[in-house]
Amino acid sequence: MDMEQKQAEIIDQLVRRASTCNGDSLVPIIVDATSHPSLFAFSEILALPNLAQLEGTSDSVYLDVLRLFAHGTWGDYKCNASRIPQLSPDQILKLKQLTVLTLAESNKVLPYDTLMVELDVTNVRELEDFLINDCMYAGIVRGKLDQLKRCFEVPFAAGRDLRPGQLGNMLHTLSDWLNTSENLLVSIQDKIKWADNMSEMDKKHRKEAEEGVEELKKSLSMKGDFGSRGHNEMFGEPSGVLNYKEDGMRSKRRRHPVRR
């Protein structure tokens, strides 16, 4: 079973549980969701109408915890630790995993120094163990540790829940991409049309050239025939003159018999 399918099943179970609860009975569900080792998406649970019942109550801090896991990082928790319930070790681990996903959204090469600050890790060995055992083996990222350059290269990272306002930015980006694609398509079509026109012109010129060559061949052929006839008329000996001379020679030979 892949990670997405497994998450979908976990979310479905938690949503069904939460749909039948009210008030403080929702708190254990929030704790379970934010502690589950295979769950990294929380927007479906956060969108449940009955969770709004926690607003303005003493349990509203758990709603803040759920929002933190949906959109925040370990650094956000440290800044608000005084007004958020203390996290369990499983929740701390998960929030640090989610922090790596957030960092990988904007940069596919994460320096060790940045990661150690963002995750409160004191040494490289501890950081690399966390990235290998708790991130790559968990399937939320795929990457390579470069000890020489002291960085974590991340070609793939699982997506997090969309933050408030992020959907609008994504739609704006997609709209810009669509406009750019349409302009590019028009440009390509224009180039194809131009290429077709050039091809037709080339065919026309080639045909005209071939017709010109054929006309030249006919012209040269006609001139050759005319020159051959003229040469024969100028330099050829009429058969009548030749016969006349031959007959004259025969007659002369008859008038002078050979002496014996």
Secondary structure, DSSP 4 states (H G I P E B T S, - for coil): --HHHHHHHHHHHHHHHHHT--GGGGHHHHHHHHH-TT----HHHHT-GGGGGGTTSTTHHHHHHHHHHHH--HHHHHHTGGGSPPPPHHHHHHHHHHHHHHHHHH-SEEEHHHHHHHHT--SHHHHHHIIIIIIITTTSEEEEEETTTTEEEEEEEPPPPPPTTHHHHHHHHHHHHHHHHHHHHHHHHHHHHHHHHHHHHHHHHHHHHHHHHHHHHHHHHHHHHHHHHHHHHHHPPPHHHHHHHHHHHHHHHHHSPPP-
